[in-house]
Amino acid sequence: MYPLIKGFKATRIRNAFMLNAMVAAFTAVLAIELTQQIEIKKSKFYIFMNEILPGKKIGEHMKVFIVFLTTFISSIIVYHILHLLFGFGAAMIIDDKFRTSLPKY
């Protein structure tokens, strides 16, 4: 059923770097765009946030919190999409049989 694309798993360093770069790029683009939309007072997102918080101005701390929260959620969504498409992230899970053979740092 999944991964939908079986030939591009993160089993090689090049593929793993490409998939991590995709996550970073998608997340960075969303964070930058959201930051710009919060700064524009006529944008739909700014108007939406003022409807949620009526009578309050969106301060700098609130802007940072909003951008952090949406960037965090979007990166989790991107990781899930890449997991469904490429099986990305499956190697991050370690079974108990491999846990004992890891070197201690």
Rosetta blueprint (number, residue, H / E / L):
1 M L
2 Y L
3 P L
4 L L
5 I L
6 K L
7 G L
8 F L
9 K L
10 A L
11 T L
12 R L
13 I H
14 R H
15 N H
16 A H
17 F H
18 M H
19 L H
20 N H
21 A H
22 M H
23 V H
24 A H
25 A H
26 F H
27 T H
28 A H
29 V H
30 L H
31 A H
32 I H
33 E H
34 L H
35 T H
36 Q H
37 Q H
38 I H
39 E H
40 I L
41 K L
42 K L
43 S L
44 K H
45 F H
46 Y H
47 I H
48 F H
49 M H
50 N H
51 E H
52 I H
53 L L
54 P L
55 G L
56 K L
57 K L
58 I L
59 G L
60 E H
61 H H
62 M H
63 K H
64 V H
65 F H
66 I H
67 V H
68 F H
69 L H
70 T H
71 T H
72 F H
73 I H
74 S H
75 S H
76 I H
77 I H
78 V H
79 Y H
80 H H
81 I H
82 L H
83 H H
84 L H
85 L H
86 F H
87 G L
88 F L
89 G L
90 A H
91 A H
92 M H
93 I L
94 I L
95 D L
96 D H
97 K H
98 F H
99 R H
100 T L
101 S L
102 L L
103 P L
104 K L
105 Y L
